Amino acid sequence: MTNFNNYRSEFDSLKNCHYLISNSLGAMPNSAREWSDKYLNIWQHRGVRCWEEEWWQLGKNVGNKIGSLLNAESDTVTMQANVTSAQATVLSCFDFSQKRNKVVMIEQEFPSLLYLYRNWLEHNGKLEIVACPDGMTVPTEKLLDAIDESTRLVSISHVLFRSSYIVNVEAIIEKAHAVGAMVLLDIYQSIGTVPIDLQALNADFAVGGCLKWLCGGPGACFLYVRPDIKEQLKPKLTGWLAHKNPFAFDSSAMEYATDSYRFMSGTPAIPAFYICQAGLEIIAEIGINNIRKRSIEMTGKLISFAKEKGWPLKTPEKESERGGTVSFNIPNAQWVEKELLKKNFLVDYRPKAGLRVSPHFYNSDAELDDLLSAISEFVS
């Protein structure tokens, strides 16, 4: 049995606060400083030679570390600046002026992506957004009904950011493939706390980042592309790293790389690729299945307390339907969040969700008890 207490000592960032906001920003591992020093040292001592000796392949190497957490094939995950630009890269592979021109999304997607798709499809293509009547879950049947022969792409989150509802992606992928559509999974709110097997799912694309449950800090996002569809895709959002021979500096027509770098663009954020490896190593060592078991225990404890108190919830009670976050839709939730922050309880507030609490493997039951006691001071 995993002793999670052993890992608390690897996070000095947990000292002097109750860190319960991993759905927004994971706690910093102590080893992140060592990885940062690795970057600075090689830059200092090797200078521009860093590119040839290490940096050029770093995006692929870190991508493979992320891929190993997802049971993804080698060389199928590339590092990206953020999830919005990663999704834009996928979008740029398709011609939406043809008959098959529809994208299906969920009303409760992260707003950045809805902004992107609305603007991208404004003049070519069609966007169908499936409503979430209860503001928490999405009716699977309505989502399946929206996927038809005119659908080019289904872009959905695996876990919804407001409610932590786990979407039935297996059924969605099956329906999409049956009608000739592809599926792009946003796994930002699941990777690191909910097990994902991209090969078993047969997902076409997946995007996410190290910022949250992977404890890797900002700037290290990723894009997975299923290997058997890779060579038929030619992203228009591209750059010199995606060229077959980038150092030829050929200004004529684009020749795409045949490996995963086909989906890269310009010069990447090398420092972020170093720093994120601290969290990746810890998550791999513990195992996401073990983290999931602990997460279910902690979120179950929060939900049971809320039900006893009569606090409204915006997170499913069923274990199989919830990710790592519990959203308390309590009165004056935004004010409560601010009061909790004054007491060094790190949580957050989101409109239409309420107070979001996100315990991770490094949190203790005592911390949850302290939080629930503190909330009870403000909510009758």
Secondary structure, DSSP 8 states (H G I E B T S, - for coil): ---THHHHTT-GGGTTSEE-BTTTS----THHHHHHHHHHHHHHHHGGGHIIIIIHHHHHHHHHHHHHHTT--TT-EEEES-HHHHHHHHHTTS-TTSS--EEEEETTS-HHHHHHHHHHTSSSSEEEEE--TTSS---HHHHHHH--TTEEEEEEESB-TTT-BB--HHHHHHHHHHTT-EEEEE-TTTTTTS---HHHHT-SEEEEESSSTT---TT-EEEEE-GGGGGG---SS--GGGBSSGGG---SS--B-SSGGGG--S---HHHHHHHHHHHHHHHHH-HHHHHHHHHHHHHHHHHHHHHHT--BSS-SSGGGB-S-EEE--TTHHHHHHHHHHTTEE-EEETTTEEEEB--TT--HHHHHHHHHHHHHH--
